[in-house]
Amino acid sequence: MIDPFTVKRIDSIMSGYIDQKIPGDLRVSVRLRHEIVDNQLTLAEERPTSKRNEWDRIDIVQFRLESKQWKVYAKNGDHRWTFVEMISPSADFERQLEQVEIDQAGLFWKS
């Protein structure tokens, strides 16, 4: 379980990240959402469906706090979360988010 102070700090980091990632004029057609459950933060992309006020969700990345280290997970071909070995665990959440943004292997941000 992530402590309340860390949850608040990460919510603030993610809000700033999302604001920079998706320009305001595009938010009617795409949005990013994050959710924290227990020791996991999942970042997802949402796009509107043909049904009014409904959005399709595609999970992008999951960060897990395990033994005081943030580990990064990506979905594999079976749609299961798999540990991304090329991103070493780190106590610094912002470092992990930066590594996902850089996305050297093309695991998270499809062109």
Biopython code that builds the backbone (N, CA, C, O; Angstrom):
import numpy as np
from Bio.PDB.StructureBuilder import StructureBuilder

atoms = [
    (1, "MET", "N", (0.839, -1.170, 0.000)),
    (1, "MET", "CA", (0.000, 0.000, 0.000)),
    (1, "MET", "C", (0.895, 1.248, 0.000)),
    (1, "MET", "O", (1.857, 1.330, 0.764)),
    (2, "ILE", "N", (0.578, 2.187, -0.840)),
    (2, "ILE", "CA", (1.342, 3.426, -0.917)),
    (2, "ILE", "C", (0.788, 4.402, 0.119)),
    (2, "ILE", "O", (-0.425, 4.577, 0.236)),
    (3, "ASP", "N", (1.686, 5.029, 0.863)),
    (3, "ASP", "CA", (1.240, 5.937, 1.925)),
    (3, "ASP", "C", (0.560, 7.174, 1.329)),
    (3, "ASP", "O", (0.846, 7.552, 0.193)),
    (4, "PRO", "N", (-0.341, 7.805, 2.094)),
    (4, "PRO", "CA", (-1.131, 8.939, 1.590)),
    (4, "PRO", "C", (-0.284, 10.112, 1.076)),
    (4, "PRO", "O", (-0.654, 10.746, 0.088)),
    (5, "PHE", "N", (0.840, 10.407, 1.728)),
    (5, "PHE", "CA", (1.701, 11.497, 1.275)),
    (5, "PHE", "C", (2.244, 11.207, -0.119)),
    (5, "PHE", "O", (2.242, 12.078, -0.988)),
    (6, "THR", "N", (2.708, 9.981, -0.326)),
    (6, "THR", "CA", (3.261, 9.594, -1.631)),
    (6, "THR", "C", (2.166, 9.594, -2.696)),
    (6, "THR", "O", (2.412, 9.999, -3.832)),
    (7, "VAL", "N", (0.971, 9.148, -2.346)),
    (7, "VAL", "CA", (-0.148, 9.169, -3.298)),
    (7, "VAL", "C", (-0.415, 10.600, -3.747)),
    (7, "VAL", "O", (-0.586, 10.857, -4.939)),
    (8, "LYS", "N", (-0.452, 11.531, -2.799)),
    (8, "LYS", "CA", (-0.717, 12.931, -3.134)),
    (8, "LYS", "C", (0.392, 13.489, -4.024)),
    (8, "LYS", "O", (0.114, 14.198, -4.992)),
    (9, "ARG", "N", (1.629, 13.177, -3.705)),
    (9, "ARG", "CA", (2.778, 13.641, -4.487)),
    (9, "ARG", "C", (2.724, 13.085, -5.911)),
    (9, "ARG", "O", (2.942, 13.820, -6.874)),
    (10, "ILE", "N", (2.439, 11.807, -6.043)),
    (10, "ILE", "CA", (2.392, 11.177, -7.361)),
    (10, "ILE", "C", (1.193, 11.688, -8.159)),
    (10, "ILE", "O", (1.300, 11.886, -9.369)),
    (11, "ASP", "N", (0.057, 11.902, -7.500)),
    (11, "ASP", "CA", (-1.099, 12.489, -8.194)),
    (11, "ASP", "C", (-0.724, 13.843, -8.802)),
    (11, "ASP", "O", (-1.117, 14.160, -9.925)),
    (12, "SER", "N", (0.032, 14.625, -8.055)),
    (12, "SER", "CA", (0.464, 15.930, -8.542)),
    (12, "SER", "C", (1.414, 15.791, -9.728)),
    (12, "SER", "O", (1.275, 16.507, -10.719)),
    (13, "ILE", "N", (2.362, 14.890, -9.636)),
    (13, "ILE", "CA", (3.305, 14.636, -10.736)),
    (13, "ILE", "C", (2.549, 14.189, -11.979)),
    (13, "ILE", "O", (2.803, 14.685, -13.077)),
    (14, "MET", "N", (1.631, 13.261, -11.810)),
    (14, "MET", "CA", (0.894, 12.710, -12.959)),
    (14, "MET", "C", (-0.032, 13.754, -13.580)),
    (14, "MET", "O", (-0.184, 13.795, -14.801)),
    (15, "SER", "N", (-0.644, 14.587, -12.763)),
    (15, "SER", "CA", (-1.514, 15.643, -13.305)),
    (15, "SER", "C", (-0.706, 16.587, -14.187)),
    (15, "SER", "O", (-1.151, 16.952, -15.276)),
    (16, "GLY", "N", (0.472, 16.983, -13.728)),
    (16, "GLY", "CA", (1.342, 17.848, -14.524)),
    (16, "GLY", "C", (1.809, 17.166, -15.795)),
    (16, "GLY", "O", (1.841, 17.781, -16.861)),
    (17, "TYR", "N", (2.169, 15.903, -15.687)),
    (17, "TYR", "CA", (2.620, 15.135, -16.847)),
    (17, "TYR", "C", (1.519, 15.042, -17.904)),
    (17, "TYR", "O", (1.757, 15.281, -19.088)),
    (18, "ILE", "N", (0.328, 14.695, -17.464)),
    (18, "ILE", "CA", (-0.806, 14.535, -18.384)),
    (18, "ILE", "C", (-1.163, 15.867, -19.040)),
    (18, "ILE", "O", (-1.464, 15.911, -20.232)),
    (19, "ASP", "N", (-1.132, 16.949, -18.270)),
    (19, "ASP", "CA", (-1.419, 18.272, -18.832)),
    (19, "ASP", "C", (-0.440, 18.633, -19.945)),
    (19, "ASP", "O", (-0.827, 19.245, -20.941)),
    (20, "GLN", "N", (0.822, 18.256, -19.778)),
    (20, "GLN", "CA", (1.827, 18.545, -20.802)),
    (20, "GLN", "C", (1.732, 17.581, -21.984)),
    (20, "GLN", "O", (1.995, 17.971, -23.121)),
    (21, "LYS", "N", (1.367, 16.356, -21.733)),
    (21, "LYS", "CA", (1.349, 15.319, -22.769)),
    (21, "LYS", "C", (0.199, 15.514, -23.755)),
    (21, "LYS", "O", (0.378, 15.333, -24.959)),
    (22, "ILE", "N", (-0.977, 15.880, -23.252)),
    (22, "ILE", "CA", (-2.158, 16.037, -24.098)),
    (22, "ILE", "C", (-2.580, 17.512, -24.108)),
    (22, "ILE", "O", (-3.070, 18.017, -23.098)),
    (23, "PRO", "N", (-2.393, 18.209, -25.242)),
    (23, "PRO", "CA", (-2.821, 19.611, -25.317)),
    (23, "PRO", "C", (-4.330, 19.741, -25.082)),
    (23, "PRO", "O", (-5.098, 18.838, -25.413)),
    (24, "GLY", "N", (-4.737, 20.860, -24.512)),
    (24, "GLY", "CA", (-6.141, 21.097, -24.154)),
    (24, "GLY", "C", (-7.117, 20.884, -25.289)),
    (24, "GLY", "O", (-8.196, 20.331, -25.077)),
    (25, "ASP", "N", (-6.758, 21.315, -26.507)),
    (25, "ASP", "CA", (-7.687, 21.196, -27.628)),
    (25, "ASP", "C", (-7.871, 19.756, -28.105)),
    (25, "ASP", "O", (-8.809, 19.476, -28.851)),
    (26, "LEU", "N", (-6.995, 18.836, -27.689)),
    (26, "LEU", "CA", (-7.130, 17.424, -28.086)),
    (26, "LEU", "C", (-7.874, 16.577, -27.057)),
    (26, "LEU", "O", (-8.186, 15.416, -27.322)),
    (27, "ARG", "N", (-8.157, 17.138, -25.902)),
    (27, "ARG", "CA", (-8.739, 16.352, -24.806)),
    (27, "ARG", "C", (-10.178, 15.903, -25.052)),
    (27, "ARG", "O", (-10.714, 15.106, -24.282)),
    (28, "VAL", "N", (-10.807, 16.403, -26.114)),
    (28, "VAL", "CA", (-12.141, 15.905, -26.462)),
    (28, "VAL", "C", (-12.036, 14.596, -27.244)),
    (28, "VAL", "O", (-13.015, 13.857, -27.350)),
    (29, "SER", "N", (-10.838, 14.304, -27.798)),
    (29, "SER", "CA", (-10.683, 13.087, -28.598)),
    (29, "SER", "C", (-9.733, 12.069, -27.973)),
    (29, "SER", "O", (-9.732, 10.902, -28.366)),
    (30, "VAL", "N", (-8.942, 12.489, -27.025)),
    (30, "VAL", "CA", (-8.049, 11.557, -26.328)),
    (30, "VAL", "C", (-7.731, 12.129, -24.951)),
    (30, "VAL", "O", (-7.577, 13.338, -24.781)),
    (31, "ARG", "N", (-7.637, 11.241, -23.985)),
    (31, "ARG", "CA", (-7.248, 11.681, -22.652)),
    (31, "ARG", "C", (-6.429, 10.586, -21.989)),
    (31, "ARG", "O", (-6.556, 9.405, -22.310)),
    (32, "LEU", "N", (-5.599, 11.002, -21.072)),
    (32, "LEU", "CA", (-4.829, 10.070, -20.258)),
    (32, "LEU", "C", (-5.386, 10.108, -18.853)),
    (32, "LEU", "O", (-5.759, 11.165, -18.344)),
    (33, "ARG", "N", (-5.439, 8.949, -18.235)),
    (33, "ARG", "CA", (-5.919, 8.831, -16.856)),
    (33, "ARG", "C", (-4.938, 7.960, -16.085)),
    (33, "ARG", "O", (-4.342, 7.032, -16.631)),
    (34, "HIS", "N", (-4.787, 8.272, -14.834)),
    (34, "HIS", "CA", (-3.995, 7.385, -13.982)),
    (34, "HIS", "C", (-4.852, 6.985, -12.790)),
    (34, "HIS", "O", (-5.722, 7.728, -12.337)),
    (35, "GLU", "N", (-4.574, 5.791, -12.304)),
    (35, "GLU", "CA", (-5.294, 5.321, -11.118)),
    (35, "GLU", "C", (-4.318, 4.557, -10.240)),
    (35, "GLU", "O", (-3.488, 3.782, -10.715)),
    (36, "ILE", "N", (-4.446, 4.800, -8.953)),
    (36, "ILE", "CA", (-3.597, 4.125, -7.974)),
    (36, "ILE", "C", (-4.455, 3.171, -7.176)),
    (36, "ILE", "O", (-5.454, 3.558, -6.570)),
    (37, "VAL", "N", (-4.045, 1.914, -7.188)),
    (37, "VAL", "CA", (-4.716, 0.875, -6.401)),
    (37, "VAL", "C", (-3.631, 0.092, -5.674)),
    (37, "VAL", "O", (-2.727, -0.465, -6.299)),
    (38, "ASP", "N", (-3.728, 0.055, -4.356)),
    (38, "ASP", "CA", (-2.737, -0.613, -3.512)),
    (38, "ASP", "C", (-1.339, -0.073, -3.822)),
    (38, "ASP", "O", (-1.070, 1.104, -3.579)),
    (39, "ASN", "N", (-0.446, -0.913, -4.353)),
    (39, "ASN", "CA", (0.925, -0.487, -4.634)),
    (39, "ASN", "C", (1.173, -0.260, -6.130)),
    (39, "ASN", "O", (2.320, -0.239, -6.576)),
    (40, "GLN", "N", (0.088, -0.088, -6.905)),
    (40, "GLN", "CA", (0.216, 0.022, -8.363)),
    (40, "GLN", "C", (-0.407, 1.307, -8.887)),
    (40, "GLN", "O", (-1.472, 1.734, -8.440)),
    (41, "LEU", "N", (0.286, 1.910, -9.848)),
    (41, "LEU", "CA", (-0.258, 3.041, -10.578)),
    (41, "LEU", "C", (-0.354, 2.616, -12.034)),
    (41, "LEU", "O", (0.640, 2.197, -12.626)),
    (42, "THR", "N", (-1.541, 2.721, -12.612)),
    (42, "THR", "CA", (-1.746, 2.379, -14.012)),
    (42, "THR", "C", (-2.069, 3.655, -14.782)),
    (42, "THR", "O", (-2.939, 4.433, -14.389)),
    (43, "LEU", "N", (-1.350, 3.854, -15.891)),
    (43, "LEU", "CA", (-1.605, 4.969, -16.790)),
    (43, "LEU", "C", (-2.300, 4.399, -18.023)),
    (43, "LEU", "O", (-1.825, 3.434, -18.621)),
    (44, "ALA", "N", (-3.424, 5.002, -18.396)),
    (44, "ALA", "CA", (-4.223, 4.502, -19.517)),
    (44, "ALA", "C", (-4.606, 5.647, -20.446)),
    (44, "ALA", "O", (-4.716, 6.801, -20.032)),
    (45, "GLU", "N", (-4.803, 5.298, -21.704)),
    (45, "GLU", "CA", (-5.312, 6.237, -22.695)),
    (45, "GLU", "C", (-6.786, 5.932, -22.900)),
    (45, "GLU", "O", (-7.186, 4.769, -22.938)),
    (46, "GLU", "N", (-7.589, 6.974, -23.032)),
    (46, "GLU", "CA", (-9.011, 6.801, -23.293)),
    (46, "GLU", "C", (-9.398, 7.594, -24.530)),
    (46, "GLU", "O", (-8.933, 8.714, -24.744)),
    (47, "ARG", "N", (-10.264, 6.986, -25.342)),
    (47, "ARG", "CA", (-10.798, 7.641, -26.537)),
    (47, "ARG", "C", (-12.301, 7.441, -26.556)),
    (47, "ARG", "O", (-12.800, 6.409, -26.106)),
    (48, "PRO", "N", (-13.029, 8.430, -27.079)),
    (48, "PRO", "CA", (-14.495, 8.307, -27.081)),
    (48, "PRO", "C", (-14.973, 7.172, -27.982)),
    (48, "PRO", "O", (-14.365, 6.880, -29.012)),
    (49, "THR", "N", (-16.062, 6.544, -27.580)),
    (49, "THR", "CA", (-16.690, 5.502, -28.388)),
    (49, "THR", "C", (-17.811, 6.145, -29.201)),
    (49, "THR", "O", (-18.039, 7.352, -29.114)),
    (50, "SER", "N", (-18.500, 5.339, -29.984)),
    (50, "SER", "CA", (-19.639, 5.854, -30.744)),
    (50, "SER", "C", (-20.843, 6.123, -29.830)),
    (50, "SER", "O", (-21.783, 6.818, -30.218)),
    (51, "LYS", "N", (-20.801, 5.562, -28.608)),
    (51, "LYS", "CA", (-21.874, 5.796, -27.640)),
    (51, "LYS", "C", (-21.581, 7.074, -26.858)),
    (51, "LYS", "O", (-20.446, 7.319, -26.450)),
    (52, "ARG", "N", (-22.577, 7.852, -26.663)),
    (52, "ARG", "CA", (-22.430, 9.135, -25.977)),
    (52, "ARG", "C", (-21.886, 8.962, -24.554)),
    (52, "ARG", "O", (-22.348, 8.108, -23.797)),
    (53, "ASN", "N", (-20.918, 9.774, -24.215)),
    (53, "ASN", "CA", (-20.322, 9.806, -22.879)),
    (53, "ASN", "C", (-19.626, 8.518, -22.455)),
    (53, "ASN", "O", (-19.467, 8.270, -21.260)),
    (54, "GLU", "N", (-19.209, 7.696, -23.417)),
    (54, "GLU", "CA", (-18.451, 6.495, -23.089)),
    (54, "GLU", "C", (-17.088, 6.572, -23.743)),
    (54, "GLU", "O", (-16.930, 7.120, -24.833)),
    (55, "TRP", "N", (-16.102, 6.010, -23.053)),
    (55, "TRP", "CA", (-14.727, 6.042, -23.533)),
    (55, "TRP", "C", (-14.150, 4.625, -23.503)),
    (55, "TRP", "O", (-14.411, 3.857, -22.577)),
    (56, "ASP", "N", (-13.362, 4.290, -24.531)),
    (56, "ASP", "CA", (-12.596, 3.043, -24.537)),
    (56, "ASP", "C", (-11.280, 3.294, -23.821)),
    (56, "ASP", "O", (-10.683, 4.362, -23.956)),
    (57, "ARG", "N", (-10.838, 2.317, -23.068)),
    (57, "ARG", "CA", (-9.601, 2.456, -22.290)),
    (57, "ARG", "C", (-8.562, 1.459, -22.790)),
    (57, "ARG", "O", (-8.854, 0.285, -23.016)),
    (58, "ILE", "N", (-7.348, 1.958, -22.955)),
    (58, "ILE", "CA", (-6.210, 1.106, -23.301)),
    (58, "ILE", "C", (-5.124, 1.379, -22.272)),
    (58, "ILE", "O", (-4.618, 2.497, -22.178)),
    (59, "ASP", "N", (-4.766, 0.357, -21.500)),
    (59, "ASP", "CA", (-3.706, 0.509, -20.507)),
    (59, "ASP", "C", (-2.366, 0.667, -21.222)),
    (59, "ASP", "O", (-2.066, -0.059, -22.170)),
    (60, "ILE", "N", (-1.566, 1.622, -20.757)),
    (60, "ILE", "CA", (-0.273, 1.912, -21.380)),
    (60, "ILE", "C", (0.877, 1.333, -20.573)),
    (60, "ILE", "O", (1.730, 0.626, -21.110)),
    (61, "VAL", "N", (0.894, 1.636, -19.286)),
    (61, "VAL", "CA", (2.020, 1.246, -18.435)),
    (61, "VAL", "C", (1.525, 1.093, -17.007)),
    (61, "VAL", "O", (0.542, 1.709, -16.595)),
    (62, "GLN", "N", (2.238, 0.253, -16.265)),
    (62, "GLN", "CA", (1.924, 0.113, -14.851)),
    (62, "GLN", "C", (3.222, 0.246, -14.061)),
    (62, "GLN", "O", (4.236, -0.374, -14.386)),
    (63, "PHE", "N", (3.165, 1.066, -13.021)),
    (63, "PHE", "CA", (4.281, 1.237, -12.100)),
    (63, "PHE", "C", (3.896, 0.530, -10.814)),
    (63, "PHE", "O", (2.790, 0.718, -10.308)),
    (64, "ARG", "N", (4.799, -0.279, -10.283)),
    (64, "ARG", "CA", (4.516, -0.994, -9.030)),
    (64, "ARG", "C", (5.595, -0.684, -8.015)),
    (64, "ARG", "O", (6.789, -0.778, -8.300)),
    (65, "LEU", "N", (5.158, -0.318, -6.837)),
    (65, "LEU", "CA", (6.087, -0.076, -5.735)),
    (65, "LEU", "C", (6.278, -1.395, -4.999)),
    (65, "LEU", "O", (5.384, -1.874, -4.301)),
    (66, "GLU", "N", (7.467, -1.970, -5.173)),
    (66, "GLU", "CA", (7.798, -3.261, -4.572)),
    (66, "GLU", "C", (9.129, -3.129, -3.841)),
    (66, "GLU", "O", (10.142, -2.774, -4.442)),
    (67, "SER", "N", (9.121, -3.412, -2.557)),
    (67, "SER", "CA", (10.334, -3.304, -1.732)),
    (67, "SER", "C", (10.969, -1.921, -1.854)),
    (67, "SER", "O", (12.186, -1.797, -1.990)),
    (68, "LYS", "N", (10.130, -0.879, -1.806)),
    (68, "LYS", "CA", (10.549, 0.524, -1.853)),
    (68, "LYS", "C", (11.199, 0.920, -3.184)),
    (68, "LYS", "O", (11.898, 1.930, -3.258)),
    (69, "GLN", "N", (10.972, 0.137, -4.216)),
    (69, "GLN", "CA", (11.497, 0.419, -5.547)),
    (69, "GLN", "C", (10.338, 0.411, -6.539)),
    (69, "GLN", "O", (9.470, -0.460, -6.484)),
    (70, "TRP", "N", (10.331, 1.391, -7.449)),
    (70, "TRP", "CA", (9.324, 1.424, -8.501)),
    (70, "TRP", "C", (9.787, 0.554, -9.656)),
    (70, "TRP", "O", (10.880, 0.741, -10.192)),
    (71, "LYS", "N", (8.945, -0.401, -10.033)),
    (71, "LYS", "CA", (9.216, -1.265, -11.186)),
    (71, "LYS", "C", (8.204, -0.918, -12.273)),
    (71, "LYS", "O", (7.065, -0.549, -11.984)),
    (72, "VAL", "N", (8.634, -1.040, -13.523)),
    (72, "VAL", "CA", (7.800, -0.679, -14.664)),
    (72, "VAL", "C", (7.349, -1.957, -15.373)),
    (72, "VAL", "O", (8.137, -2.876, -15.599)),
    (73, "TYR", "N", (6.061, -1.987, -15.715)),
    (73, "TYR", "CA", (5.460, -3.134, -16.398)),
    (73, "TYR", "C", (4.755, -2.668, -17.669)),
    (73, "TYR", "O", (4.173, -1.584, -17.712)),
    (74, "ALA", "N", (4.820, -3.511, -18.702)),
    (74, "ALA", "CA", (4.128, -3.251, -19.964)),
    (74, "ALA", "C", (3.252, -4.460, -20.276)),
    (74, "ALA", "O", (3.490, -5.557, -19.770)),
    (75, "LYS", "N", (2.248, -4.251, -21.104)),
    (75, "LYS", "CA", (1.387, -5.373, -21.511)),
    (75, "LYS", "C", (2.113, -6.183, -22.585)),
    (75, "LYS", "O", (2.718, -5.623, -23.500)),
    (76, "ASN", "N", (2.042, -7.511, -22.458)),
    (76, "ASN", "CA", (2.646, -8.376, -23.476)),
    (76, "ASN", "C", (1.577, -8.785, -24.488)),
    (76, "ASN", "O", (0.455, -8.283, -24.434)),
    (77, "GLY", "N", (1.907, -9.679, -25.399)),
    (77, "GLY", "CA", (0.979, -10.118, -26.438)),
    (77, "GLY", "C", (-0.274, -10.785, -25.897)),
    (77, "GLY", "O", (-1.302, -10.813, -26.574)),
    (78, "ASP", "N", (-0.203, -11.322, -24.687)),
    (78, "ASP", "CA", (-1.360, -11.965, -24.046)),
    (78, "ASP", "C", (-2.140, -10.977, -23.190)),
    (78, "ASP", "O", (-3.037, -11.371, -22.445)),
    (79, "HIS", "N", (-1.801, -9.693, -23.294)),
    (79, "HIS", "CA", (-2.451, -8.616, -22.528)),
    (79, "HIS", "C", (-2.246, -8.763, -21.026)),
    (79, "HIS", "O", (-3.091, -8.355, -20.229)),
    (80, "ARG", "N", (-1.108, -9.354, -20.650)),
    (80, "ARG", "CA", (-0.743, -9.472, -19.232)),
    (80, "ARG", "C", (0.419, -8.540, -18.950)),
    (80, "ARG", "O", (1.252, -8.286, -19.819)),
    (81, "TRP", "N", (0.466, -8.038, -17.737)),
    (81, "TRP", "CA", (1.558, -7.152, -17.352)),
    (81, "TRP", "C", (2.848, -7.950, -17.211)),
    (81, "TRP", "O", (2.882, -8.994, -16.561)),
    (82, "THR", "N", (3.915, -7.435, -17.835)),
    (82, "THR", "CA", (5.225, -8.067, -17.801)),
    (82, "THR", "C", (6.258, -7.035, -17.360)),
    (82, "THR", "O", (6.251, -5.902, -17.841)),
    (83, "PHE", "N", (7.133, -7.420, -16.457)),
    (83, "PHE", "CA", (8.187, -6.537, -15.972)),
    (83, "PHE", "C", (9.102, -6.137, -17.129)),
    (83, "PHE", "O", (9.540, -6.985, -17.906)),
    (84, "VAL", "N", (9.385, -4.841, -17.237)),
    (84, "VAL", "CA", (10.271, -4.320, -18.285)),
    (84, "VAL", "C", (11.698, -4.331, -17.733)),
    (84, "VAL", "O", (12.083, -3.459, -16.953)),
    (85, "GLU", "N", (12.467, -5.328, -18.149)),
    (85, "GLU", "CA", (13.803, -5.528, -17.598)),
    (85, "GLU", "C", (14.778, -4.419, -17.962)),
    (85, "GLU", "O", (15.718, -4.152, -17.213)),
    (86, "MET", "N", (14.567, -3.767, -19.106)),
    (86, "MET", "CA", (15.517, -2.727, -19.528)),
    (86, "MET", "C", (15.393, -1.437, -18.705)),
    (86, "MET", "O", (16.235, -0.546, -18.820)),
    (87, "ILE", "N", (14.345, -1.336, -17.876)),
    (87, "ILE", "CA", (14.204, -0.194, -16.969)),
    (87, "ILE", "C", (14.426, -0.718, -15.550)),
    (87, "ILE", "O", (13.557, -1.369, -14.970)),
    (88, "SER", "N", (15.590, -0.425, -15.013)),
    (88, "SER", "CA", (15.947, -0.919, -13.682)),
    (88, "SER", "C", (15.030, -0.332, -12.621)),
    (88, "SER", "O", (14.642, 0.833, -12.714)),
    (89, "PRO", "N", (14.678, -1.127, -11.610)),
    (89, "PRO", "CA", (13.874, -0.602, -10.504)),
    (89, "PRO", "C", (14.578, 0.598, -9.868)),
    (89, "PRO", "O", (15.806, 0.657, -9.813)),
    (90, "SER", "N", (13.781, 1.545, -9.391)),
    (90, "SER", "CA", (14.331, 2.755, -8.783)),
    (90, "SER", "C", (13.385, 3.257, -7.699)),
    (90, "SER", "O", (12.169, 3.093, -7.798)),
    (91, "ALA", "N", (13.950, 3.863, -6.675)),
    (91, "ALA", "CA", (13.142, 4.479, -5.624)),
    (91, "ALA", "C", (12.533, 5.793, -6.105)),
    (91, "ALA", "O", (11.618, 6.321, -5.473)),
    (92, "ASP", "N", (13.036, 6.324, -7.219)),
    (92, "ASP", "CA", (12.610, 7.611, -7.761)),
    (92, "ASP", "C", (11.508, 7.411, -8.816)),
    (92, "ASP", "O", (11.788, 6.992, -9.939)),
    (93, "PHE", "N", (10.262, 7.713, -8.447)),
    (93, "PHE", "CA", (9.144, 7.539, -9.366)),
    (93, "PHE", "C", (9.309, 8.390, -10.618)),
    (93, "PHE", "O", (9.035, 7.921, -11.723)),
    (94, "GLU", "N", (9.753, 9.634, -10.459)),
    (94, "GLU", "CA", (9.898, 10.528, -11.613)),
    (94, "GLU", "C", (10.911, 9.991, -12.620)),
    (94, "GLU", "O", (10.735, 10.179, -13.824)),
    (95, "ARG", "N", (11.958, 9.331, -12.155)),
    (95, "ARG", "CA", (12.926, 8.710, -13.057)),
    (95, "ARG", "C", (12.236, 7.632, -13.889)),
    (95, "ARG", "O", (12.480, 7.521, -15.091)),
    (96, "GLN", "N", (11.386, 6.850, -13.261)),
    (96, "GLN", "CA", (10.697, 5.778, -13.978)),
    (96, "GLN", "C", (9.741, 6.349, -15.022)),
    (96, "GLN", "O", (9.664, 5.842, -16.141)),
    (97, "LEU", "N", (9.021, 7.397, -14.657)),
    (97, "LEU", "CA", (8.113, 8.052, -15.596)),
    (97, "LEU", "C", (8.898, 8.615, -16.782)),
    (97, "LEU", "O", (8.444, 8.536, -17.924)),
    (98, "GLU", "N", (10.061, 9.177, -16.513)),
    (98, "GLU", "CA", (10.920, 9.708, -17.580)),
    (98, "GLU", "C", (11.358, 8.594, -18.532)),
    (98, "GLU", "O", (11.388, 8.789, -19.747)),
    (99, "GLN", "N", (11.695, 7.435, -17.984)),
    (99, "GLN", "CA", (12.104, 6.301, -18.820)),
    (99, "GLN", "C", (10.963, 5.834, -19.719)),
    (99, "GLN", "O", (11.186, 5.461, -20.870)),
    (100, "VAL", "N", (9.753, 5.856, -19.193)),
    (100, "VAL", "CA", (8.576, 5.490, -19.996)),
    (100, "VAL", "C", (8.368, 6.526, -21.098)),
    (100, "VAL", "O", (8.051, 6.168, -22.232)),
    (101, "GLU", "N", (8.540, 7.787, -20.779)),
    (101, "GLU", "CA", (8.379, 8.847, -21.780)),
    (101, "GLU", "C", (9.422, 8.711, -22.891)),
    (101, "GLU", "O", (9.095, 8.890, -24.065)),
    (102, "ILE", "N", (10.660, 8.400, -22.542)),
    (102, "ILE", "CA", (11.720, 8.199, -23.537)),
    (102, "ILE", "C", (11.389, 6.991, -24.413)),
    (102, "ILE", "O", (11.554, 7.046, -25.632)),
    (103, "ASP", "N", (10.929, 5.913, -23.807)),
    (103, "ASP", "CA", (10.429, 4.714, -24.490)),
    (103, "ASP", "C", (11.350, 4.230, -25.616)),
    (103, "ASP", "O", (10.931, 4.123, -26.768)),
    (104, "GLN", "N", (12.577, 3.946, -25.276)),
    (104, "GLN", "CA", (13.573, 3.534, -26.258)),
    (104, "GLN", "C", (13.177, 2.292, -27.054)),
    (104, "GLN", "O", (13.553, 2.163, -28.219)),
    (105, "ALA", "N", (12.434, 1.391, -26.453)),
    (105, "ALA", "CA", (12.070, 0.137, -27.128)),
    (105, "ALA", "C", (10.699, 0.214, -27.825)),
    (105, "ALA", "O", (10.284, -0.748, -28.472)),
    (106, "GLY", "N", (9.999, 1.344, -27.699)),
    (106, "GLY", "CA", (8.693, 1.465, -28.326)),
    (106, "GLY", "C", (7.619, 0.601, -27.693)),
    (106, "GLY", "O", (6.717, 0.122, -28.380)),
    (107, "LEU", "N", (7.709, 0.400, -26.401)),
    (107, "LEU", "CA", (6.749, -0.446, -25.691)),
    (107, "LEU", "C", (5.462, 0.280, -25.303)),
    (107, "LEU", "O", (4.407, -0.341, -25.174)),
    (108, "PHE", "N", (5.557, 1.598, -25.118)),
    (108, "PHE", "CA", (4.453, 2.324, -24.515)),
    (108, "PHE", "C", (3.737, 3.270, -25.476)),
    (108, "PHE", "O", (2.507, 3.313, -25.498)),
    (109, "TRP", "N", (4.481, 4.015, -26.256)),
    (109, "TRP", "CA", (3.905, 5.045, -27.105)),
    (109, "TRP", "C", (3.999, 4.611, -28.554)),
    (109, "TRP", "O", (5.056, 4.724, -29.174)),
    (110, "LYS", "N", (2.915, 4.124, -29.086)),
    (110, "LYS", "CA", (2.872, 3.678, -30.481)),
    (110, "LYS", "C", (2.732, 4.887, -31.391)),
    (110, "LYS", "O", (1.996, 5.824, -31.082)),
    (111, "SER", "N", (3.431, 4.865, -32.495)),
    (111, "SER", "CA", (3.365, 5.982, -33.448)),
    (111, "SER", "C", (2.157, 5.892, -34.326)),
    (111, "SER", "O", (1.950, 6.752, -35.182)),
]
sb = StructureBuilder()
sb.init_structure("model")
sb.init_model(0)
sb.init_chain("A")
sb.init_seg("    ")
for serial, (resi, resn, name, xyz) in enumerate(atoms, 1):
    if name == "N":
        sb.init_residue(resn, " ", resi, " ")
    sb.init_atom(name, np.array(xyz, "f"), 0.0, 1.0, " ", f" {name:<3s}", serial, name[0])
structure = sb.get_structure()
